[in-house]
Each structure stands twice: as C-alpha cells, then as structure tokens.
Amino acid sequence: MNIPFILEKAVSLYAQKEAIVSGGKRFTYGEFAERVYKLSNFLLSIGLKKGDCVAILHENSHQFLEAYFSTAQVGAILNPLNFRLSPKELAFILKDSGAVALIASRHFASSVNSLGNFQIKIKTVIWTGQVDETTPFQGIDYEEAIKEQHSEPPSISEISDSGIAHLYYTSGTTGEPKGVILTHKNVCTHALATIAELRLNDTDKWIHVAPLFHLADAWATFAITWVGARHITVPDFDPQSVLETIQNERITLTNMIPTMLNMLVNTPRVNSYDFSSLRVILSGGASIAPDLVRKIMETFKCDYIQTYGMTETCPYLTLSILKENLTHLAPEEQFIYKAKTGRPMIGVLLKVVRDNGEEVDHNDKEVGEIIVKGDIVTQGYWNRPKETVAAIKDGWLYTGDLALVDIEGYVNIVDRKKDMIVTGGENVYSTEVENVLYSHPAILEAAVIGVPDPKWGEAIKAVVVLKEEKEATEEEIIAYCKDHIAHYKAPKTVDFMSELPKTGSGKIYKKGLKEKYALDSQKMG
C-alpha cells in the first residue's frame, strides 16, 4: 500500500465531493486529483526521477496538500521546510537532502534568493504567486507549470511501500537538524490507525492550523483524504481567524499545540462563537495541565485528546482517549486522565523501561524511558548511520522521553532526559513544575529549566509570560509553587518575558533559554 492509493481511493468514491477549502478557493476531490496529477506530470517533464528529492517552502495551502500527493505519485521524496529558519539553516537542510527542485511561496522569495549564496543542487523553483525579484534559480509559476500538463495519473513503475516518501528535519533542539526518513508504509499505517482511533469519516472537516511542514498537522493530510473528509487550510495562526473559520466552515476536529489552545481560550469574546460542530480537539508537543484541559472542553464543548508522538513515528504514539471504565469517573478525575500522555495507539508497541531494559512497574511512580516499535517507526536518519544505530536497537526506537505508567496502562511523560534537572542531588522533572505554573491564574505560558548554580549544581528557574492585564511577582509565584509541590521543586528564581522563544513546530525552545542563562552565568562569573 502506498500514498497514491489513498488519493485513488478518495477519487473513486468522492470525486464530486468538496475536498479542499483554501485561500478563497474550493476544489472537489476530482478537481484536486487533476491538479495533483498535473503537478506530477510537470515534475516528470523537468527530469525528476524516482528517489529524487523535492523541497517545499510554503505556508498552509492547497498547493502544500497537492505537493504531498504529487511527489508520491512519481516516487519522489518530499522535504517540507520550516519557513521560520534562516537561509543558512535552510541551505544546510537542502544540501543534506540533495533536493533538486523547490516549490516556494512568493512570501519567502527573500529567503529563496539568499540560497544562491550557498552550493545547493536546486535546479528549478516553482513559485506560487507573482515574484517580482530576479532570482538565482530557474523559476516558473506554479499555475503556468501545471496548466498544459495531462490530468491523468503519470505512468510510472510501481512504488514500493518501503520507498521513501518524506524527509522531515528535526527542529535541531539538540544539535544540527537530522533528516527523518518516512516510508509509504509508515505514512499509510499511521493514517489507518488514526482513522480507526478517531473514527474519521466523510462528514468530517479538518482545519489545518499547525504548519503543514510539521507532522503535528501533516499526518491529517492522508487520513482525512482517505475517508473523503474535507480539508480547510489557514495560512498562519491568528486566533480570531481560526475561531471564525471553525464557526463558519463547521469544523469537526483539528490538532493544535497547547500554546495555541491556551491563546484561543483566552481570546476576548471566545464564548460568542458557535462551536457546536466540533467533536474533538487534539493536542500534543508539550505537556498540558488538567485545568487547561477543563477550560478547553468547557469553552469548545467537545472532547479533548492529548497526544504524544515524534517525527520519527509519523507522529502519534499515544492518545488520551478514555477507556470505557474511566468514563464513569468524576469530571475532575477524567481531566487528569485527559491531560496524560495517554495509552498506546493501535499498532504501536510501547514500553517504559529502566536503564537495564526491564519494564518499570505500572504504579505511576517509577520513571523510565519510552521505547517503541511498529510499522510507523522510521527506518533511520538520512545520511546519519551512527545516529540511526544509537537510536534504534533491536527494532526498538529509544525516544529519550522519561515517563510513568499507571495501573490502567496510561503513560505520562515527566520530561525529556536532557531536560531533567538535578538540584542538590534530587531529580526534578520540569513538566511537573510547569503544570503548577499553568494553574496560576495570571500565567499564560511557562518554561522551567535548570541553570548553573555553585551551591545546588543546578537551580530551578521559571520563565513565564503573564496574561494580559494580569499581574504577579516573583515572590508570589514561588510561594504559589511551594503551596502545591515539594519546596525543593519550586523555582529559585522567576523571570518574566513578553513571549517565550519557540521552535518551528511551535514548541517552547528550552535549549535556547538554557543557552541564554548559561551565557549570562559565565559573564557574571
């Protein structure tokens, strides 16, 4: 089974059904498929071969969805690029992937033009929108490129399910970005699992809010298409625009990171919108406090599912869907389970293990590392054999995430191995402290890190963003934490920012915060 089969299935059943709503345009599945096939045939016309890499630098749009299917049609590899990266960072990825063509939005013309200063293999840039500047690459307008092409599927030898479909580069929070290899089998297996878990069907309407260059949203491209549901794209995250689109397009489900959801529920007049069409909101990429889960469910009046996953697994590994016996618990207890990382998704083998490889006790007390196995797990990192061997052992992917498992089999991440703070000989997990901070009525965002300290080895520092028109002092926040957790876990210091640094996927960039405070400590020393 491969990605072209997904579109073929959708067209055979839903050709006349509306498939895409994007940038003021609407396409049926039949029209969408014709555009996909035309782009596929254009790629072949410029000499693209099976196994070649095509990059895309674009905001969420119908062209992005078309690229996901067009490259798969010809056996090429799609390399989605984070448009927040600098030209130097983009050039590193393009050199490493060996991309020979680039689909780019005119909004990023400046970044693309800067790539001419680097030795990359890009031969053709396919622009969406008018580009007035002179570019160092051979360029062609996207619509002109596909206009004269055949609207039938390209004739190409069979595409194996073990063939590489996508190359996603990690955000580089632990060093240089690594290209994660995902095959057609990885993508299709994950799509089928999410269809089953979320009970997707042709009445669903999915809004692509998180960027399509990241798997937090990109996975839905395939699951939503497979069942003939509708895609609605927004080019960027604007809270009011997202709320209006949910109301006007009658959205049924979506995925957003906790930071986005936190902003939505704190948007003025959020309760004036009609969310009656929503049936579920998914979130992940960061831990979430039970209080925020409660607020999300009360605001949107729909189910909430916390997810855990990673680029290396397409991405979902766990979902906080409640087992039937847990639905009888009191609401506050249900919110606690909803905020957990969740239980393993269909088709995922997951264990939480000690350093010796034995499983931890399922008592919600013993911490171990999450390891996973299954058909959604990457075969490795592009051009990185050493990193591949280090991460995947005997078929098990070692995630680097530390977690607990409760008696019901629900996993709850406590920290990344690299983010665990050792202060005065005690292990402190940043997520536990962050959950307390998020329950403070004045705090909008929070990050907890360890900073060098001559007495404690590491001292706990909280960096917070306050809600509009709310006030809190360092002393008040520290005292609040001490009222809720052991005193040694409470921050020693609290810094205030107007905005926390984020990675391209929207996660709080803790590595950047750590580097900033480590540098400040060196200067003071």
C-alpha positions as CSV (number, residue, x, y, z in Angstrom):
1,M,0.0,0.0,0.0
2,N,1.3,3.5,-0.9
3,I,0.3,7.1,-0.8
4,P,-1.0,7.3,-4.4
5,F,-3.6,4.6,-3.4
6,I,-5.0,6.9,-0.8
7,L,-5.9,9.6,-3.4
8,E,-7.1,7.0,-5.9
9,K,-9.5,5.6,-3.3
10,A,-10.8,9.1,-2.4
11,V,-11.4,9.9,-6.1
12,S,-13.2,6.6,-6.8
13,L,-15.7,7.3,-4.0
14,Y,-15.9,11.1,-3.6
15,A,-15.0,12.7,-6.9
16,Q,-17.9,15.2,-6.7
17,K,-17.5,15.9,-3.0
18,E,-15.8,19.1,-1.8
19,A,-12.3,18.2,-0.7
20,I,-10.3,21.5,-0.2
21,V,-11.2,25.0,1.1
22,S,-8.1,27.2,0.8
23,G,-7.3,30.8,0.2
24,G,-10.8,31.6,-1.1
25,K,-10.8,28.5,-3.5
26,R,-12.8,25.3,-3.3
27,F,-12.0,22.1,-5.0
28,T,-13.8,18.8,-5.3
29,Y,-11.8,15.5,-4.9
30,G,-12.0,15.2,-8.7
31,E,-10.6,18.7,-9.2
32,F,-7.9,18.2,-6.5
33,A,-6.8,14.9,-8.1
34,E,-6.5,16.6,-11.5
35,R,-4.2,19.3,-10.1
36,V,-2.1,16.6,-8.3
37,Y,-1.7,14.6,-11.5
38,K,-0.8,17.7,-13.5
39,L,1.9,18.7,-11.0
40,S,3.2,15.1,-11.0
41,N,3.5,15.2,-14.8
42,F,5.2,18.6,-14.7
43,L,7.8,17.2,-12.3
44,L,8.5,14.3,-14.7
45,S,8.8,16.8,-17.5
46,I,11.7,18.6,-15.8
47,G,13.6,15.4,-15.5
48,L,12.6,14.4,-11.9
49,K,13.3,10.7,-11.3
50,K,12.1,8.2,-8.7
51,G,14.1,8.8,-5.5
52,D,14.8,12.4,-6.2
53,C,14.0,14.9,-3.5
54,V,11.7,17.9,-3.9
55,A,11.6,20.6,-1.2
56,I,8.7,22.8,-0.3
57,L,8.8,26.2,1.5
58,H,5.2,27.3,1.9
59,E,2.5,28.4,4.3
60,N,-0.5,26.1,4.7
61,S,-2.4,26.0,1.4
62,H,-3.9,23.7,-1.2
63,Q,-0.5,23.7,-3.0
64,F,1.1,22.1,0.0
65,L,-1.5,19.4,0.0
66,E,-1.0,18.9,-3.7
67,A,2.8,18.6,-3.2
68,Y,2.3,15.8,-0.7
69,F,0.4,13.7,-3.2
70,S,2.2,14.8,-6.4
71,T,5.7,13.8,-5.3
72,A,4.4,10.5,-4.0
73,Q,2.8,9.8,-7.4
74,V,6.2,9.8,-9.1
75,G,8.1,8.1,-6.4
76,A,10.0,11.3,-5.3
77,I,10.7,12.3,-1.8
78,L,9.1,15.4,-0.3
79,N,11.2,17.5,2.0
80,P,9.0,20.1,3.9
81,L,10.9,23.1,5.1
82,N,10.4,25.2,8.2
83,F,9.8,28.7,6.8
84,R,11.0,30.2,10.1
85,L,14.6,29.0,9.5
86,S,17.3,31.4,8.3
87,P,18.7,31.0,4.8
88,K,21.9,29.4,6.3
89,E,19.8,26.8,8.1
90,L,17.6,26.1,5.0
91,A,20.8,25.7,2.9
92,F,22.1,23.1,5.4
93,I,18.9,21.1,5.0
94,L,18.8,21.4,1.2
95,K,22.5,20.3,0.9
96,D,21.9,17.4,3.2
97,S,18.7,16.2,1.4
98,G,20.1,16.8,-2.1
99,A,16.8,18.4,-3.2
100,V,16.8,19.2,-7.0
101,A,13.5,21.2,-7.1
102,L,11.8,23.6,-4.8
103,I,8.1,24.6,-4.5
104,A,8.1,28.0,-2.9
105,S,5.6,30.7,-1.9
106,R,6.3,34.2,-3.0
107,H,6.2,35.2,0.6
108,F,9.5,33.6,1.1
109,A,11.2,35.0,-2.0
110,S,13.9,36.8,0.0
111,S,14.9,33.5,1.8
112,V,15.0,31.6,-1.5
113,N,17.1,34.3,-3.2
114,S,19.6,34.2,-0.4
115,L,20.1,30.5,-1.1
116,G,22.0,31.5,-4.2
117,N,25.0,32.2,-1.9
118,F,25.2,28.5,-1.0
119,Q,26.1,25.5,-3.0
120,I,22.9,23.6,-3.3
121,K,21.5,21.3,-6.1
122,I,18.2,23.1,-6.7
123,K,17.7,23.4,-10.5
124,T,14.1,24.6,-10.6
125,V,11.9,26.8,-8.3
126,I,8.2,26.5,-8.8
127,W,6.7,29.7,-7.4
128,T,3.2,30.2,-6.1
129,G,2.2,33.8,-6.7
130,Q,4.0,36.6,-8.5
131,V,7.7,37.1,-7.8
132,D,9.0,40.5,-8.9
133,E,12.6,40.0,-7.9
134,T,15.3,38.4,-10.0
135,T,16.1,35.0,-8.6
136,P,19.4,33.0,-8.9
137,F,17.4,29.9,-9.9
138,Q,15.4,28.9,-13.0
139,G,11.9,29.8,-11.9
140,I,8.4,29.0,-13.2
141,D,4.9,30.0,-12.0
142,Y,3.1,27.1,-10.3
143,E,-0.2,27.6,-12.3
144,E,1.7,28.0,-15.6
145,A,3.7,24.9,-14.8
146,I,0.6,22.7,-14.4
147,K,-1.7,24.4,-17.0
148,E,-0.7,22.4,-20.1
149,Q,0.0,19.1,-18.3
150,H,-2.1,15.9,-18.6
151,S,-4.7,15.5,-15.9
152,E,-4.3,11.7,-15.8
153,P,-2.1,9.9,-13.3
154,P,1.5,9.7,-14.5
155,S,2.7,6.4,-15.9
156,I,5.5,5.2,-13.6
157,S,6.7,1.8,-12.4
158,E,5.2,0.5,-9.2
159,I,6.0,2.4,-6.0
160,S,7.1,0.1,-3.2
161,D,5.6,0.6,0.3
162,S,9.2,0.6,1.5
163,G,10.1,3.5,-0.7
164,I,10.9,6.8,1.0
165,A,8.0,9.3,0.9
166,H,9.1,12.1,3.1
167,L,12.2,13.6,4.7
168,Y,11.4,15.7,7.8
169,Y,14.2,17.5,9.5
170,T,14.1,17.7,13.3
171,S,14.0,21.2,14.8
172,G,17.6,20.9,16.0
173,T,16.9,21.4,19.7
174,T,19.8,19.0,20.4
175,G,22.2,20.0,17.7
176,E,22.2,20.0,13.8
177,P,18.9,19.0,12.2
178,K,18.6,15.4,11.2
179,G,16.5,14.2,8.3
180,V,14.0,11.6,9.5
181,I,13.1,9.1,6.8
182,L,9.4,8.1,6.5
183,T,8.3,5.5,4.0
184,H,5.0,5.0,2.2
185,K,4.3,2.1,4.7
186,N,5.0,4.4,7.7
187,V,2.6,7.0,6.4
188,C,-0.2,4.7,5.4
189,T,-0.1,2.6,8.6
190,H,-0.3,5.8,10.7
191,A,-3.2,7.1,8.6
192,L,-5.2,3.9,9.1
193,A,-4.5,3.9,12.8
194,T,-5.8,7.4,13.2
195,I,-8.8,6.7,11.1
196,A,-9.7,3.9,13.5
197,E,-8.9,5.7,16.7
198,L,-10.6,9.0,15.8
199,R,-13.5,7.3,13.9
200,L,-12.9,9.6,10.9
201,N,-15.5,9.6,8.1
202,D,-16.6,11.6,5.1
203,T,-18.6,14.0,7.2
204,D,-15.5,15.3,9.0
205,K,-14.0,18.7,8.3
206,W,-10.4,19.3,9.4
207,I,-8.8,22.7,9.8
208,H,-5.0,22.7,9.1
209,V,-3.9,25.2,11.8
210,A,-0.5,23.9,12.8
211,P,2.1,24.2,9.9
212,L,2.0,21.6,7.3
213,F,5.8,21.4,7.2
214,H,5.4,19.7,10.6
215,L,3.9,16.3,11.3
216,A,1.7,17.7,14.1
217,D,-0.7,18.6,11.3
218,A,0.7,16.9,8.1
219,W,-0.4,13.4,9.2
220,A,-4.0,14.5,8.7
221,T,-3.3,15.1,5.0
222,F,-3.5,11.4,4.4
223,A,-6.1,10.2,7.0
224,I,-8.6,13.0,6.0
225,T,-8.2,12.3,2.3
226,W,-8.5,8.5,2.7
227,V,-12.0,8.8,4.2
228,G,-13.2,11.6,1.8
229,A,-13.4,14.2,4.5
230,R,-12.8,18.0,3.9
231,H,-9.5,19.9,4.4
232,I,-9.7,23.6,5.3
233,T,-6.4,25.5,5.5
234,V,-5.4,28.7,7.2
235,P,-2.1,30.3,6.2
236,D,-1.0,31.2,9.7
237,F,-2.2,31.1,13.3
238,D,-4.4,34.1,14.0
239,P,-6.7,33.3,17.0
240,Q,-9.7,35.3,15.8
241,S,-9.4,34.0,12.2
242,V,-9.2,30.4,13.5
243,L,-12.3,30.8,15.7
244,E,-14.2,32.3,12.8
245,T,-13.2,29.5,10.5
246,I,-14.2,26.9,13.0
247,Q,-17.6,28.5,13.2
248,N,-18.2,29.3,9.5
249,E,-16.8,26.1,8.0
250,R,-18.4,23.9,10.7
251,I,-15.1,22.3,11.6
252,T,-15.4,18.9,13.4
253,L,-11.9,18.3,14.5
254,T,-8.3,19.6,14.5
255,N,-5.0,19.4,16.2
256,M,-3.2,22.4,17.8
257,I,-0.3,22.6,20.2
258,P,-1.2,23.6,23.9
259,T,0.2,27.1,23.3
260,M,-2.3,27.8,20.5
261,L,-5.2,26.4,22.5
262,N,-4.2,28.5,25.5
263,M,-4.3,31.6,23.3
264,L,-7.7,30.6,21.9
265,V,-9.4,30.0,25.2
266,N,-8.0,33.4,26.4
267,T,-9.2,35.3,23.4
268,P,-11.7,38.0,24.2
269,R,-15.3,37.1,23.3
270,V,-14.3,33.4,22.6
271,N,-17.7,32.3,24.0
272,S,-19.6,34.3,21.4
273,Y,-18.6,31.8,18.7
274,D,-20.6,28.8,17.7
275,F,-18.6,25.6,18.2
276,S,-21.4,23.2,18.0
277,S,-19.9,21.3,15.0
278,L,-16.7,20.4,16.9
279,R,-16.5,16.8,18.2
280,V,-12.8,16.6,19.2
281,I,-9.7,18.7,19.6
282,L,-6.3,17.0,19.7
283,S,-3.2,18.5,21.1
284,G,0.4,17.5,21.8
285,G,4.0,18.6,21.5
286,A,4.0,19.8,25.1
287,S,2.5,18.7,28.4
288,I,-0.8,20.2,29.4
289,A,-2.3,20.9,32.8
290,P,-5.7,19.3,33.8
291,D,-7.0,22.8,34.5
292,L,-6.4,23.8,30.9
293,V,-8.0,20.6,29.6
294,R,-11.1,21.5,31.6
295,K,-11.1,25.1,30.2
296,I,-10.7,23.8,26.6
297,M,-13.6,21.3,27.0
298,E,-15.8,23.9,28.6
299,T,-15.0,26.5,26.0
300,F,-15.4,24.3,22.9
301,K,-17.9,21.9,24.4
302,C,-16.3,18.9,22.7
303,D,-13.9,16.0,23.5
304,Y,-10.2,16.6,24.1
305,I,-7.4,14.2,23.3
306,Q,-3.8,14.7,24.4
307,T,-1.3,13.1,22.1
308,Y,2.3,12.1,22.2
309,G,4.5,11.4,19.3
310,M,7.6,12.4,17.4
311,T,8.7,13.0,13.9
312,E,10.3,9.5,13.9
313,T,6.9,7.9,14.3
314,C,4.6,9.8,11.9
315,P,4.0,11.1,14.7
316,Y,1.4,9.7,17.1
317,L,2.3,7.0,19.6
318,T,-0.3,7.6,22.4
319,L,-3.7,9.1,22.7
320,S,-5.5,10.1,25.9
321,I,-8.8,8.5,24.8
322,L,-10.6,7.3,27.9
323,K,-11.3,3.6,28.3
324,E,-14.9,2.8,29.0
325,N,-14.3,2.2,32.7
326,L,-12.7,5.6,33.1
327,T,-15.7,7.5,31.6
328,H,-17.6,6.8,34.9
329,L,-15.1,8.8,37.0
330,A,-15.9,12.3,38.3
331,P,-15.1,15.1,35.8
332,E,-12.1,16.3,37.7
333,E,-10.6,12.8,37.7
334,Q,-11.3,12.5,33.9
335,F,-9.5,15.8,33.3
336,I,-6.4,14.2,35.0
337,Y,-6.5,11.3,32.6
338,K,-7.2,13.5,29.6
339,A,-4.1,15.5,30.4
340,K,-1.9,12.4,30.5
341,T,0.2,11.4,27.5
342,G,-2.3,8.5,27.0
343,R,-2.4,4.9,26.1
344,P,-0.6,3.4,23.1
345,M,-2.2,3.9,19.7
346,I,-3.4,0.9,17.6
347,G,-0.4,-0.8,16.0
348,V,2.2,0.7,18.4
349,L,4.3,-1.5,20.7
350,L,5.3,0.7,23.6
351,K,7.3,0.1,26.8
352,V,8.7,2.3,29.5
353,V,12.0,0.7,30.7
354,R,14.7,1.1,33.3
355,D,18.3,1.5,32.3
356,N,18.7,-2.3,32.3
357,G,15.9,-2.7,29.7
358,E,13.3,-4.1,32.2
359,E,9.9,-2.6,32.2
360,V,9.0,-0.2,35.1
361,D,6.2,-1.1,37.5
362,H,2.8,0.2,36.4
363,N,2.4,2.2,39.6
364,D,2.5,5.8,38.4
365,K,5.7,6.2,40.5
366,E,8.7,4.7,38.7
367,V,10.2,6.7,35.9
368,G,11.7,5.0,32.8
369,E,12.4,5.8,29.2
370,I,9.8,5.3,26.5
371,I,10.8,2.8,23.7
372,V,8.6,2.0,20.8
373,K,8.3,-0.5,17.9
374,G,5.9,-0.8,14.9
375,D,5.3,-0.1,11.3
376,I,5.1,3.7,11.9
377,V,8.7,3.9,13.2
378,T,11.3,5.4,10.9
379,Q,14.0,3.2,9.4
380,G,16.5,5.9,10.4
381,Y,18.1,9.2,9.8
382,W,19.2,10.4,6.3
383,N,23.0,10.2,5.9
384,R,23.3,9.5,9.6
385,P,24.2,5.8,10.2
386,K,25.7,6.4,13.6
387,E,22.7,8.3,14.9
388,T,20.4,5.6,13.5
389,V,22.3,2.8,15.3
390,A,22.3,4.8,18.5
391,A,18.5,5.5,18.4
392,I,17.2,2.1,17.1
393,K,18.3,-1.0,18.9
394,D,16.8,-4.5,18.0
395,G,14.0,-2.7,16.3
396,W,13.1,-0.5,19.3
397,L,13.3,3.2,18.9
398,Y,14.7,4.8,22.1
399,T,12.8,8.1,22.4
400,G,14.8,9.9,25.1
401,D,11.5,10.7,26.8
402,L,11.0,9.8,30.5
403,A,7.6,8.7,31.7
404,L,5.5,6.9,34.3
405,V,2.9,4.2,33.6
406,D,-0.3,3.9,35.8
407,I,-2.3,0.8,36.6
408,E,-4.6,1.5,33.7
409,G,-1.7,1.4,31.2
410,Y,-1.8,5.2,30.6
411,V,1.6,6.8,30.0
412,N,2.5,10.2,31.4
413,I,5.7,11.9,30.2
414,V,7.6,13.7,33.0
415,D,10.5,15.1,31.0
416,R,13.0,14.7,28.2
417,K,16.1,13.0,29.6
418,K,18.1,16.1,28.6
419,D,15.6,18.4,30.4
420,M,15.6,16.7,33.8
421,I,17.0,19.0,36.5
422,V,19.3,17.7,39.2
423,T,19.3,20.1,42.1
424,G,21.0,19.3,45.3
425,G,21.1,15.6,44.3
426,E,17.4,15.5,43.7
427,N,15.8,14.8,40.3
428,V,13.2,17.4,39.3
429,Y,11.0,17.0,36.2
430,S,10.3,20.3,34.5
431,T,6.8,19.3,33.4
432,E,5.6,18.8,37.0
433,V,6.6,22.3,37.9
434,E,5.2,23.8,34.7
435,N,1.8,22.2,35.3
436,V,1.7,24.0,38.6
437,L,2.7,27.3,37.0
438,Y,0.0,26.8,34.3
439,S,-2.6,26.5,37.1
440,H,-1.7,30.0,38.3
441,P,-4.5,32.4,37.2
442,A,-2.0,35.1,36.0
443,I,0.3,32.9,33.9
444,L,-0.2,32.4,30.1
445,E,3.0,30.5,29.3
446,A,5.8,28.9,31.3
447,A,9.1,27.1,30.9
448,V,11.2,25.5,33.6
449,I,14.9,25.0,33.2
450,G,18.0,24.2,35.2
451,V,20.6,26.9,35.4
452,P,24.2,26.5,36.7
453,D,24.4,27.1,40.5
454,P,27.5,26.8,42.7
455,K,25.6,25.5,45.7
456,W,23.0,23.2,44.1
457,G,24.7,22.2,40.9
458,E,21.6,23.3,39.1
459,A,19.0,25.8,40.3
460,I,15.4,25.7,39.1
461,K,14.4,28.8,37.1
462,A,10.9,29.5,35.8
463,V,10.5,31.8,32.8
464,V,6.9,33.0,32.4
465,V,4.6,35.1,30.2
466,L,1.7,36.8,32.1
467,K,-1.8,37.0,30.7
468,E,-3.0,40.5,29.5
469,E,-4.0,42.8,32.3
470,K,-2.8,40.2,34.9
471,E,0.0,40.8,37.5
472,A,2.2,38.6,39.6
473,T,5.5,39.0,41.3
474,E,8.4,36.6,41.5
475,E,7.8,36.1,45.2
476,E,4.1,35.3,44.7
477,I,4.8,32.7,42.0
478,I,7.5,31.0,44.1
479,A,5.2,30.9,47.1
480,Y,2.4,29.5,44.9
481,C,4.6,26.7,43.7
482,K,5.6,25.8,47.3
483,D,2.0,25.5,48.2
484,H,1.5,22.9,45.5
485,I,4.7,20.9,45.3
486,A,7.7,20.0,47.5
487,H,9.7,23.1,48.3
488,Y,12.9,21.7,46.6
489,K,10.9,21.5,43.3
490,A,9.8,25.1,43.4
491,P,11.7,27.7,41.3
492,K,14.5,29.5,43.0
493,T,14.0,32.4,40.6
494,V,11.3,33.6,38.1
495,D,12.0,35.7,35.1
496,F,9.2,37.5,33.1
497,M,9.1,37.7,29.3
498,S,6.6,39.1,26.8
499,E,7.0,36.0,24.7
500,L,8.8,32.7,25.0
501,P,11.1,31.5,22.2
502,K,9.6,28.8,20.0
503,T,10.9,26.2,17.6
504,G,9.5,25.9,14.1
505,S,6.8,23.5,15.3
506,G,5.7,25.9,18.0
507,K,7.2,24.2,21.0
508,I,8.9,26.3,23.6
509,Y,12.6,26.4,22.8
510,K,14.2,25.3,26.1
511,K,17.6,24.8,24.6
512,G,17.7,28.5,23.6
513,L,16.7,29.5,27.1
514,K,19.3,27.3,28.7
515,E,22.0,28.7,26.4
516,K,21.0,32.2,27.2
517,Y,21.1,31.7,31.0
518,A,24.3,29.7,30.8
519,L,25.9,32.5,28.9
520,D,24.6,35.1,31.4
521,S,26.1,32.9,34.2
522,Q,29.5,32.8,32.5
523,K,29.5,36.6,32.1
524,M,28.6,37.1,35.8
525,G,31.3,34.6,36.8
